[in-house]
Amino acid sequence: MTTQPAFQTRRHLIRAAVASLCTLGVLGSVQAQQAWPAAKPIRIVVGFAPGGTTDVMARSMGAALSEALGQTVLIDNKPGASGNVAASEVIRAQPDGHTFLVAPTSFETANPFLFKQTISPAKDLTPVAGVGKSQMYVVVNQQSPFKDARELVAFAQKNPAKLSYTSAGAGTPPHLAGELFKQSAKFFAVHIPYRGAAPALQDVLAGQADFVMDPGIAFPHVRAGKARMLAVAGAKRSAFFPEVPTLSELGMKGAELDIWFGMWAPNGTPPEVAARMASEIGKALTLPAIKTRYEALGAEPVGLNNADFKNLLAAETKQLSTVIRDSKISID
């Protein structure tokens, strides 16, 4: 009987051991993926109070994800510092796929240039996917002499500092959209910040300011004839008011800014978990119930996969850091 040399026997044993380990590794990865979510709720942290756009988006998404994943999804509101409080909470969370953040992209693309902060969202969190967007609009009251954005700009150019505009607050996307509008059209208007979009709109309707950069809450007033929409401050016309031109169409290039919303996870979250979550978000955004909830906010259930979401964050960071620097905007 022929016997194998000892070194060949050892080689076969090593190959068998390696193959066994690889098999166990694959099985372990598959089992880990199948085990998510574990027998505990998934928590989505929201950096704004209940009832706002971010909160309603998160709750709509949470209901759909709960059904798809077969696990309870809890919404945890942690308002403060334009989303920074919630972001800090998620940064400290265990990266086990059971804690996520839903927020406007501005918390990553604008906040670091506005606040003195100890966190760096671009480094401290992992982007998962985009979960929707809303547009912003140049709105005046019905008694305004301006019938379109060109008339407003022409008056402002001839009468420096005579116009004022309102926004939801210093450093918010509507404020930054207003500054982009001013830069692109080369005019000046005094900015009046408010604590929220609703009071900013009300003072324009009452004639206390000339126009507002509105994130969509003016829709009922426009439809009721109490306000007039002059332009869309976005890359394309609004699906809700397709007859209203964009500022870009009116020759004011560079004023395009939509409010995007997304989901982030703590660094170290398993990639397969983040990928599954992104996939389920994409499916959820096609549901009629989600579309209805978003439309009530003046928003669109437009998703972005992980790669496109990262590209958006990079481009928006470049755009907003520039306007913040050029406009000398800061928040103490």
Short mmCIF file of the C-alpha atoms (twelve columns), coordinates in Angstrom:
data_MODEL
# 
_entry.id   MODEL 
# 
loop_
_atom_site.group_PDB 
_atom_site.id 
_atom_site.type_symbol 
_atom_site.label_atom_id 
_atom_site.label_alt_id 
_atom_site.label_comp_id 
_atom_site.label_asym_id 
_atom_site.label_seq_id 
_atom_site.Cartn_x 
_atom_site.Cartn_y 
_atom_site.Cartn_z 
_atom_site.pdbx_PDB_model_num 
ATOM 1   C CA . MET A 1   0.000   0.000   0.000   1 
ATOM 2   C CA . THR A 2   1.277   3.433   -0.989  1 
ATOM 3   C CA . THR A 3   1.511   5.973   1.812   1 
ATOM 4   C CA . GLN A 4   1.552   9.757   1.356   1 
ATOM 5   C CA . PRO A 5   4.593   11.638  2.597   1 
ATOM 6   C CA . ALA A 6   4.067   13.399  5.929   1 
ATOM 7   C CA . PHE A 7   4.329   16.893  4.380   1 
ATOM 8   C CA . GLN A 8   1.502   16.092  1.902   1 
ATOM 9   C CA . THR A 9   -0.709  14.878  4.734   1 
ATOM 10  C CA . ARG A 10  -0.065  18.068  6.666   1 
ATOM 11  C CA . ARG A 11  -0.810  20.144  3.536   1 
ATOM 12  C CA . HIS A 12  -4.167  18.393  3.055   1 
ATOM 13  C CA . LEU A 13  -5.029  18.951  6.709   1 
ATOM 14  C CA . ILE A 14  -4.183  22.665  6.474   1 
ATOM 15  C CA . ARG A 15  -6.308  23.035  3.312   1 
ATOM 16  C CA . ALA A 16  -9.208  21.296  4.998   1 
ATOM 17  C CA . ALA A 17  -8.902  23.516  8.060   1 
ATOM 18  C CA . VAL A 18  -8.793  26.690  5.951   1 
ATOM 19  C CA . ALA A 19  -11.819 25.547  3.944   1 
ATOM 20  C CA . SER A 20  -13.670 24.820  7.153   1 
ATOM 21  C CA . LEU A 21  -12.856 28.247  8.586   1 
ATOM 22  C CA . CYS A 22  -13.974 29.968  5.374   1 
ATOM 23  C CA . THR A 23  -17.227 28.039  5.446   1 
ATOM 24  C CA . LEU A 24  -17.771 28.994  9.076   1 
ATOM 25  C CA . GLY A 25  -16.965 32.615  8.247   1 
ATOM 26  C CA . VAL A 26  -19.500 32.703  5.425   1 
ATOM 27  C CA . LEU A 27  -22.108 31.001  7.564   1 
ATOM 28  C CA . GLY A 28  -21.368 33.373  10.415  1 
ATOM 29  C CA . SER A 29  -21.814 36.384  8.130   1 
ATOM 30  C CA . VAL A 30  -25.062 35.002  6.735   1 
ATOM 31  C CA . GLN A 31  -26.317 34.174  10.217  1 
ATOM 32  C CA . ALA A 32  -25.422 37.670  11.453  1 
ATOM 33  C CA . GLN A 33  -27.260 39.229  8.532   1 
ATOM 34  C CA . GLN A 34  -30.282 37.001  9.083   1 
ATOM 35  C CA . ALA A 35  -30.213 37.787  12.815  1 
ATOM 36  C CA . TRP A 36  -30.754 41.506  12.168  1 
ATOM 37  C CA . PRO A 37  -32.830 43.036  13.497  1 
ATOM 38  C CA . ALA A 38  -32.457 41.235  16.818  1 
ATOM 39  C CA . ALA A 39  -35.235 40.829  19.340  1 
ATOM 40  C CA . LYS A 40  -35.226 44.479  20.346  1 
ATOM 41  C CA . PRO A 41  -36.668 47.656  18.798  1 
ATOM 42  C CA . ILE A 42  -34.908 49.755  16.198  1 
ATOM 43  C CA . ARG A 43  -34.548 53.359  17.361  1 
ATOM 44  C CA . ILE A 44  -34.640 56.294  14.945  1 
ATOM 45  C CA . VAL A 45  -33.410 59.490  16.603  1 
ATOM 46  C CA . VAL A 46  -34.851 62.748  15.240  1 
ATOM 47  C CA . GLY A 47  -33.265 66.102  16.029  1 
ATOM 48  C CA . PHE A 48  -36.458 68.125  15.860  1 
ATOM 49  C CA . ALA A 49  -39.730 68.340  17.763  1 
ATOM 50  C CA . PRO A 50  -42.753 66.165  16.905  1 
ATOM 51  C CA . GLY A 51  -44.953 67.396  14.075  1 
ATOM 52  C CA . GLY A 52  -42.272 68.970  11.884  1 
ATOM 53  C CA . THR A 53  -41.186 67.776  8.460   1 
ATOM 54  C CA . THR A 54  -38.271 65.689  9.739   1 
ATOM 55  C CA . ASP A 55  -40.392 64.051  12.413  1 
ATOM 56  C CA . VAL A 56  -43.289 63.210  10.090  1 
ATOM 57  C CA . MET A 57  -40.895 61.747  7.522   1 
ATOM 58  C CA . ALA A 58  -39.224 59.615  10.184  1 
ATOM 59  C CA . ARG A 59  -42.543 58.350  11.550  1 
ATOM 60  C CA . SER A 60  -43.869 57.554  8.077   1 
ATOM 61  C CA . MET A 61  -40.669 55.716  7.256   1 
ATOM 62  C CA . GLY A 62  -40.628 54.000  10.637  1 
ATOM 63  C CA . ALA A 63  -44.080 52.491  10.155  1 
ATOM 64  C CA . ALA A 64  -43.102 51.050  6.767   1 
ATOM 65  C CA . LEU A 65  -39.754 49.750  8.049   1 
ATOM 66  C CA . SER A 66  -41.411 48.108  11.048  1 
ATOM 67  C CA . GLU A 67  -43.657 46.106  8.763   1 
ATOM 68  C CA . ALA A 68  -40.866 45.202  6.350   1 
ATOM 69  C CA . LEU A 69  -38.364 44.171  9.023   1 
ATOM 70  C CA . GLY A 70  -40.794 42.566  11.432  1 
ATOM 71  C CA . GLN A 71  -39.552 44.628  14.359  1 
ATOM 72  C CA . THR A 72  -40.808 47.630  16.316  1 
ATOM 73  C CA . VAL A 73  -39.363 50.964  15.178  1 
ATOM 74  C CA . LEU A 74  -39.344 53.705  17.818  1 
ATOM 75  C CA . ILE A 75  -39.010 57.420  17.055  1 
ATOM 76  C CA . ASP A 76  -36.951 59.256  19.669  1 
ATOM 77  C CA . ASN A 77  -37.126 63.065  19.423  1 
ATOM 78  C CA . LYS A 78  -33.985 64.815  20.667  1 
ATOM 79  C CA . PRO A 79  -34.365 68.429  19.508  1 
ATOM 80  C CA . GLY A 80  -31.628 71.006  19.895  1 
ATOM 81  C CA . ALA A 81  -28.800 72.827  18.075  1 
ATOM 82  C CA . SER A 82  -30.238 72.228  14.592  1 
ATOM 83  C CA . GLY A 83  -29.855 68.475  14.849  1 
ATOM 84  C CA . ASN A 84  -26.512 68.363  16.674  1 
ATOM 85  C CA . VAL A 85  -28.012 67.003  19.912  1 
ATOM 86  C CA . ALA A 86  -29.548 64.043  18.085  1 
ATOM 87  C CA . ALA A 87  -26.378 63.462  16.094  1 
ATOM 88  C CA . SER A 88  -24.314 63.297  19.289  1 
ATOM 89  C CA . GLU A 89  -26.755 60.734  20.684  1 
ATOM 90  C CA . VAL A 90  -26.340 58.476  17.639  1 
ATOM 91  C CA . ILE A 91  -22.572 58.875  17.531  1 
ATOM 92  C CA . ARG A 92  -22.419 57.435  21.071  1 
ATOM 93  C CA . ALA A 93  -24.806 54.555  20.313  1 
ATOM 94  C CA . GLN A 94  -23.773 50.932  19.895  1 
ATOM 95  C CA . PRO A 95  -23.170 50.225  16.178  1 
ATOM 96  C CA . ASP A 96  -25.341 47.120  16.234  1 
ATOM 97  C CA . GLY A 97  -27.856 48.225  13.591  1 
ATOM 98  C CA . HIS A 98  -30.517 49.244  16.110  1 
ATOM 99  C CA . THR A 99  -29.919 53.018  16.248  1 
ATOM 100 C CA . PHE A 100 -30.182 55.433  13.325  1 
ATOM 101 C CA . LEU A 101 -30.486 59.168  12.781  1 
ATOM 102 C CA . VAL A 102 -32.955 60.887  10.446  1 
ATOM 103 C CA . ALA A 103 -32.170 64.542  9.800   1 
ATOM 104 C CA . PRO A 104 -31.929 67.246  7.146   1 
ATOM 105 C CA . THR A 105 -28.619 67.027  5.321   1 
ATOM 106 C CA . SER A 106 -27.800 70.550  6.555   1 
ATOM 107 C CA . PHE A 107 -26.775 69.148  9.962   1 
ATOM 108 C CA . GLU A 108 -23.727 67.709  8.140   1 
ATOM 109 C CA . THR A 109 -23.302 70.164  5.271   1 
ATOM 110 C CA . ALA A 110 -23.916 73.477  7.092   1 
ATOM 111 C CA . ASN A 111 -23.783 73.059  10.873  1 
ATOM 112 C CA . PRO A 112 -20.013 72.497  11.100  1 
ATOM 113 C CA . PHE A 113 -19.501 75.911  9.498   1 
ATOM 114 C CA . LEU A 114 -22.119 77.664  11.653  1 
ATOM 115 C CA . PHE A 115 -21.628 76.266  15.163  1 
ATOM 116 C CA . LYS A 116 -18.697 75.841  17.473  1 
ATOM 117 C CA . GLN A 117 -19.114 72.103  17.879  1 
ATOM 118 C CA . THR A 118 -17.162 69.095  19.017  1 
ATOM 119 C CA . ILE A 119 -18.668 66.637  16.540  1 
ATOM 120 C CA . SER A 120 -17.839 66.183  12.889  1 
ATOM 121 C CA . PRO A 121 -20.828 64.447  11.239  1 
ATOM 122 C CA . ALA A 122 -18.908 63.675  8.055   1 
ATOM 123 C CA . LYS A 123 -16.339 61.724  10.101  1 
ATOM 124 C CA . ASP A 124 -18.376 60.532  13.067  1 
ATOM 125 C CA . LEU A 125 -21.392 59.017  11.283  1 
ATOM 126 C CA . THR A 126 -22.012 56.711  8.324   1 
ATOM 127 C CA . PRO A 127 -24.499 57.844  5.632   1 
ATOM 128 C CA . VAL A 128 -27.147 55.224  4.833   1 
ATOM 129 C CA . ALA A 129 -29.552 56.727  2.273   1 
ATOM 130 C CA . GLY A 130 -31.595 59.761  1.312   1 
ATOM 131 C CA . VAL A 131 -35.212 59.617  2.493   1 
ATOM 132 C CA . GLY A 132 -36.854 62.540  0.684   1 
ATOM 133 C CA . LYS A 133 -36.703 66.213  -0.119  1 
ATOM 134 C CA . SER A 134 -38.699 69.411  -0.093  1 
ATOM 135 C CA . GLN A 135 -38.199 72.544  -2.127  1 
ATOM 136 C CA . MET A 136 -38.103 76.193  -1.140  1 
ATOM 137 C CA . TYR A 137 -40.087 79.032  -2.635  1 
ATOM 138 C CA . VAL A 138 -39.943 82.815  -2.893  1 
ATOM 139 C CA . VAL A 139 -43.333 83.917  -1.532  1 
ATOM 140 C CA . VAL A 140 -44.929 87.354  -1.068  1 
ATOM 141 C CA . ASN A 141 -48.349 88.348  0.211   1 
ATOM 142 C CA . GLN A 142 -51.207 89.037  -2.180  1 
ATOM 143 C CA . GLN A 143 -50.893 92.828  -1.771  1 
ATOM 144 C CA . SER A 144 -47.246 92.837  -2.822  1 
ATOM 145 C CA . PRO A 145 -46.472 94.984  -5.875  1 
ATOM 146 C CA . PHE A 146 -44.185 92.246  -7.213  1 
ATOM 147 C CA . LYS A 147 -45.798 89.909  -9.719  1 
ATOM 148 C CA . ASP A 148 -42.660 87.877  -10.393 1 
ATOM 149 C CA . ALA A 149 -39.132 87.456  -9.056  1 
ATOM 150 C CA . ARG A 150 -37.589 89.685  -11.722 1 
ATOM 151 C CA . GLU A 151 -39.679 92.648  -10.525 1 
ATOM 152 C CA . LEU A 152 -38.608 92.046  -6.945  1 
ATOM 153 C CA . VAL A 153 -34.932 91.874  -7.911  1 
ATOM 154 C CA . ALA A 154 -35.122 94.966  -10.123 1 
ATOM 155 C CA . PHE A 155 -36.641 96.991  -7.273  1 
ATOM 156 C CA . ALA A 156 -34.066 95.704  -4.776  1 
ATOM 157 C CA . GLN A 157 -31.184 96.593  -7.095  1 
ATOM 158 C CA . LYS A 158 -32.464 100.168 -7.458  1 
ATOM 159 C CA . ASN A 159 -33.368 100.506 -3.780  1 
ATOM 160 C CA . PRO A 160 -30.616 98.898  -1.681  1 
ATOM 161 C CA . ALA A 161 -31.627 97.734  1.802   1 
ATOM 162 C CA . LYS A 162 -35.298 98.644  1.354   1 
ATOM 163 C CA . LEU A 163 -36.486 95.056  1.137   1 
ATOM 164 C CA . SER A 164 -36.474 92.469  3.908   1 
ATOM 165 C CA . TYR A 165 -37.025 88.733  3.895   1 
ATOM 166 C CA . THR A 166 -37.819 86.202  6.585   1 
ATOM 167 C CA . SER A 167 -36.691 82.628  7.191   1 
ATOM 168 C CA . ALA A 168 -37.152 79.809  9.687   1 
ATOM 169 C CA . GLY A 169 -34.008 80.890  11.528  1 
ATOM 170 C CA . ALA A 170 -30.384 81.897  11.197  1 
ATOM 171 C CA . GLY A 171 -28.387 79.194  9.457   1 
ATOM 172 C CA . THR A 172 -31.425 77.141  8.416   1 
ATOM 173 C CA . PRO A 173 -31.756 75.973  4.797   1 
ATOM 174 C CA . PRO A 174 -34.359 78.707  4.020   1 
ATOM 175 C CA . HIS A 175 -31.906 81.338  5.282   1 
ATOM 176 C CA . LEU A 176 -29.086 79.886  3.187   1 
ATOM 177 C CA . ALA A 177 -31.412 79.693  0.175   1 
ATOM 178 C CA . GLY A 178 -32.171 83.390  0.652   1 
ATOM 179 C CA . GLU A 179 -28.485 84.239  0.679   1 
ATOM 180 C CA . LEU A 180 -27.919 82.189  -2.483  1 
ATOM 181 C CA . PHE A 181 -30.833 84.070  -4.088  1 
ATOM 182 C CA . LYS A 182 -29.258 87.423  -3.173  1 
ATOM 183 C CA . GLN A 183 -25.841 86.360  -4.445  1 
ATOM 184 C CA . SER A 184 -27.105 84.929  -7.723  1 
ATOM 185 C CA . ALA A 185 -29.338 87.934  -8.502  1 
ATOM 186 C CA . LYS A 186 -26.873 90.511  -7.115  1 
ATOM 187 C CA . PHE A 187 -29.155 92.426  -4.762  1 
ATOM 188 C CA . PHE A 188 -29.409 93.108  -1.049  1 
ATOM 189 C CA . ALA A 189 -32.279 92.494  1.351   1 
ATOM 190 C CA . VAL A 190 -32.267 92.510  5.144   1 
ATOM 191 C CA . HIS A 191 -32.632 89.040  6.651   1 
ATOM 192 C CA . ILE A 192 -35.071 88.649  9.564   1 
ATOM 193 C CA . PRO A 193 -34.693 85.250  11.271  1 
ATOM 194 C CA . TYR A 194 -37.597 83.635  13.125  1 
ATOM 195 C CA . ARG A 195 -37.918 80.551  15.294  1 
ATOM 196 C CA . GLY A 196 -39.660 78.438  12.712  1 
ATOM 197 C CA . ALA A 197 -41.158 78.644  9.253   1 
ATOM 198 C CA . ALA A 198 -44.694 79.416  10.465  1 
ATOM 199 C CA . PRO A 199 -43.973 82.777  12.149  1 
ATOM 200 C CA . ALA A 200 -41.679 83.720  9.270   1 
ATOM 201 C CA . LEU A 201 -44.572 83.239  6.855   1 
ATOM 202 C CA . GLN A 202 -47.126 84.980  9.073   1 
ATOM 203 C CA . ASP A 203 -45.187 88.232  9.199   1 
ATOM 204 C CA . VAL A 204 -44.922 88.313  5.416   1 
ATOM 205 C CA . LEU A 205 -48.657 87.682  5.124   1 
ATOM 206 C CA . ALA A 206 -49.183 90.539  7.601   1 
ATOM 207 C CA . GLY A 207 -46.979 92.890  5.579   1 
ATOM 208 C CA . GLN A 208 -44.181 93.098  8.160   1 
ATOM 209 C CA . ALA A 209 -41.593 91.854  5.647   1 
ATOM 210 C CA . ASP A 210 -41.430 91.756  1.859   1 
ATOM 211 C CA . PHE A 211 -40.842 88.089  1.081   1 
ATOM 212 C CA . VAL A 212 -40.137 84.761  2.722   1 
ATOM 213 C CA . MET A 213 -38.020 81.808  1.718   1 
ATOM 214 C CA . ASP A 214 -40.709 79.228  2.388   1 
ATOM 215 C CA . PRO A 215 -40.171 75.436  2.713   1 
ATOM 216 C CA . GLY A 216 -43.721 74.595  1.634   1 
ATOM 217 C CA . ILE A 217 -46.020 75.641  4.458   1 
ATOM 218 C CA . ALA A 218 -47.345 78.546  2.354   1 
ATOM 219 C CA . PHE A 219 -49.136 76.152  -0.030  1 
ATOM 220 C CA . PRO A 220 -52.625 76.584  1.525   1 
ATOM 221 C CA . HIS A 221 -52.237 80.379  1.506   1 
ATOM 222 C CA . VAL A 222 -51.128 80.396  -2.125  1 
ATOM 223 C CA . ARG A 223 -54.061 78.212  -3.135  1 
ATOM 224 C CA . ALA A 224 -56.455 80.412  -1.146  1 
ATOM 225 C CA . GLY A 225 -55.202 83.552  -2.881  1 
ATOM 226 C CA . LYS A 226 -53.630 85.035  0.272   1 
ATOM 227 C CA . ALA A 227 -50.055 84.690  -0.941  1 
ATOM 228 C CA . ARG A 228 -48.231 84.690  -4.262  1 
ATOM 229 C CA . MET A 229 -45.416 82.338  -5.228  1 
ATOM 230 C CA . LEU A 230 -42.814 84.123  -7.358  1 
ATOM 231 C CA . ALA A 231 -40.251 81.387  -7.958  1 
ATOM 232 C CA . VAL A 232 -38.870 78.022  -6.930  1 
ATOM 233 C CA . ALA A 233 -35.413 78.085  -5.353  1 
ATOM 234 C CA . GLY A 234 -34.570 74.628  -6.651  1 
ATOM 235 C CA . ALA A 235 -33.068 72.800  -9.591  1 
ATOM 236 C CA . LYS A 236 -36.455 72.042  -11.142 1 
ATOM 237 C CA . ARG A 237 -40.047 73.229  -11.035 1 
ATOM 238 C CA . SER A 238 -42.304 72.085  -8.240  1 
ATOM 239 C CA . ALA A 239 -44.594 69.128  -8.823  1 
ATOM 240 C CA . PHE A 240 -47.183 71.016  -6.758  1 
ATOM 241 C CA . PHE A 241 -46.970 74.314  -8.684  1 
ATOM 242 C CA . PRO A 242 -45.605 73.401  -12.132 1 
ATOM 243 C CA . GLU A 243 -46.520 76.813  -13.547 1 
ATOM 244 C CA . VAL A 244 -44.068 78.631  -11.244 1 
ATOM 245 C CA . PRO A 245 -40.578 79.075  -12.773 1 
ATOM 246 C CA . THR A 246 -37.315 78.355  -11.010 1 
ATOM 247 C CA . LEU A 247 -34.885 81.162  -10.205 1 
ATOM 248 C CA . SER A 248 -32.458 79.499  -12.584 1 
ATOM 249 C CA . GLU A 249 -34.994 79.731  -15.409 1 
ATOM 250 C CA . LEU A 250 -35.272 83.458  -14.673 1 
ATOM 251 C CA . GLY A 251 -31.527 83.845  -15.186 1 
ATOM 252 C CA . MET A 252 -30.458 83.667  -11.530 1 
ATOM 253 C CA . LYS A 253 -27.997 80.802  -11.748 1 
ATOM 254 C CA . GLY A 254 -26.526 79.304  -8.608  1 
ATOM 255 C CA . ALA A 255 -29.590 79.770  -6.378  1 
ATOM 256 C CA . GLU A 256 -30.598 76.090  -6.474  1 
ATOM 257 C CA . LEU A 257 -31.020 74.547  -3.054  1 
ATOM 258 C CA . ASP A 258 -33.453 71.826  -2.012  1 
ATOM 259 C CA . ILE A 259 -33.885 70.582  1.551   1 
ATOM 260 C CA . TRP A 260 -32.801 66.945  1.528   1 
ATOM 261 C CA . PHE A 261 -33.392 64.531  4.381   1 
ATOM 262 C CA . GLY A 262 -31.440 61.366  5.056   1 
ATOM 263 C CA . MET A 263 -30.544 58.544  7.401   1 
ATOM 264 C CA . TRP A 264 -27.212 57.970  9.136   1 
ATOM 265 C CA . ALA A 265 -25.860 55.166  11.338  1 
ATOM 266 C CA . PRO A 266 -23.108 55.052  13.980  1 
ATOM 267 C CA . ASN A 267 -19.686 54.304  12.582  1 
ATOM 268 C CA . GLY A 268 -19.004 50.583  12.752  1 
ATOM 269 C CA . THR A 269 -22.537 49.523  11.863  1 
ATOM 270 C CA . PRO A 270 -22.238 46.306  9.771   1 
ATOM 271 C CA . PRO A 271 -22.242 47.232  6.053   1 
ATOM 272 C CA . GLU A 272 -24.780 44.525  5.250   1 
ATOM 273 C CA . VAL A 273 -27.176 46.042  7.809   1 
ATOM 274 C CA . ALA A 274 -26.814 49.538  6.351   1 
ATOM 275 C CA . ALA A 275 -27.308 48.118  2.849   1 
ATOM 276 C CA . ARG A 276 -30.471 46.270  3.907   1 
ATOM 277 C CA . MET A 277 -31.821 49.411  5.563   1 
ATOM 278 C CA . ALA A 278 -31.111 51.452  2.418   1 
ATOM 279 C CA . SER A 279 -32.891 48.842  0.307   1 
ATOM 280 C CA . GLU A 280 -35.959 48.860  2.567   1 
ATOM 281 C CA . ILE A 281 -36.052 52.672  2.504   1 
ATOM 282 C CA . GLY A 282 -36.071 52.602  -1.291  1 
ATOM 283 C CA . LYS A 283 -39.027 50.211  -1.248  1 
ATOM 284 C CA . ALA A 284 -40.900 52.234  1.394   1 
ATOM 285 C CA . LEU A 285 -40.673 55.414  -0.667  1 
ATOM 286 C CA . THR A 286 -42.737 53.783  -3.419  1 
ATOM 287 C CA . LEU A 287 -45.702 53.123  -1.117  1 
ATOM 288 C CA . PRO A 288 -48.842 55.237  -1.760  1 
ATOM 289 C CA . ALA A 289 -49.262 55.921  1.978   1 
ATOM 290 C CA . ILE A 290 -45.752 57.397  2.173   1 
ATOM 291 C CA . LYS A 291 -46.386 59.542  -0.894  1 
ATOM 292 C CA . THR A 292 -49.592 60.896  0.644   1 
ATOM 293 C CA . ARG A 293 -47.898 61.765  3.943   1 
ATOM 294 C CA . TYR A 294 -45.015 63.479  2.160   1 
ATOM 295 C CA . GLU A 295 -47.265 65.472  -0.147  1 
ATOM 296 C CA . ALA A 296 -49.137 66.818  2.878   1 
ATOM 297 C CA . LEU A 297 -45.794 68.341  3.914   1 
ATOM 298 C CA . GLY A 298 -45.064 69.758  0.481   1 
ATOM 299 C CA . ALA A 299 -42.319 67.147  0.192   1 
ATOM 300 C CA . GLU A 300 -41.455 64.408  -2.271  1 
ATOM 301 C CA . PRO A 301 -40.584 60.761  -1.457  1 
ATOM 302 C CA . VAL A 302 -37.433 60.870  -3.538  1 
ATOM 303 C CA . GLY A 303 -34.785 58.482  -2.284  1 
ATOM 304 C CA . LEU A 304 -31.057 58.329  -2.859  1 
ATOM 305 C CA . ASN A 305 -28.990 55.167  -2.660  1 
ATOM 306 C CA . ASN A 306 -25.830 55.193  -0.578  1 
ATOM 307 C CA . ALA A 307 -23.486 56.297  -3.364  1 
ATOM 308 C CA . ASP A 308 -25.757 59.089  -4.617  1 
ATOM 309 C CA . PHE A 309 -26.426 60.228  -1.057  1 
ATOM 310 C CA . LYS A 310 -22.696 60.563  -0.366  1 
ATOM 311 C CA . ASN A 311 -22.242 62.538  -3.588  1 
ATOM 312 C CA . LEU A 312 -25.071 64.883  -2.593  1 
ATOM 313 C CA . LEU A 313 -23.514 65.467  0.832   1 
ATOM 314 C CA . ALA A 314 -20.143 66.308  -0.715  1 
ATOM 315 C CA . ALA A 315 -21.627 68.742  -3.265  1 
ATOM 316 C CA . GLU A 316 -23.907 70.413  -0.724  1 
ATOM 317 C CA . THR A 317 -21.066 70.828  1.768   1 
ATOM 318 C CA . LYS A 318 -19.038 72.664  -0.844  1 
ATOM 319 C CA . GLN A 319 -21.991 74.886  -1.810  1 
ATOM 320 C CA . LEU A 320 -23.123 75.783  1.715   1 
ATOM 321 C CA . SER A 321 -19.677 76.266  3.223   1 
ATOM 322 C CA . THR A 322 -19.030 78.800  0.475   1 
ATOM 323 C CA . VAL A 323 -22.241 80.794  0.985   1 
ATOM 324 C CA . ILE A 324 -21.761 80.751  4.777   1 
ATOM 325 C CA . ARG A 325 -18.237 82.080  4.395   1 
ATOM 326 C CA . ASP A 326 -19.116 84.679  1.756   1 
ATOM 327 C CA . SER A 327 -22.178 85.909  3.676   1 
ATOM 328 C CA . LYS A 328 -20.273 85.871  7.001   1 
ATOM 329 C CA . ILE A 329 -23.026 83.854  8.700   1 
ATOM 330 C CA . SER A 330 -22.318 82.558  12.193  1 
ATOM 331 C CA . ILE A 331 -24.330 81.294  15.140  1 
ATOM 332 C CA . ASP A 332 -23.053 81.719  18.697  1 
# 
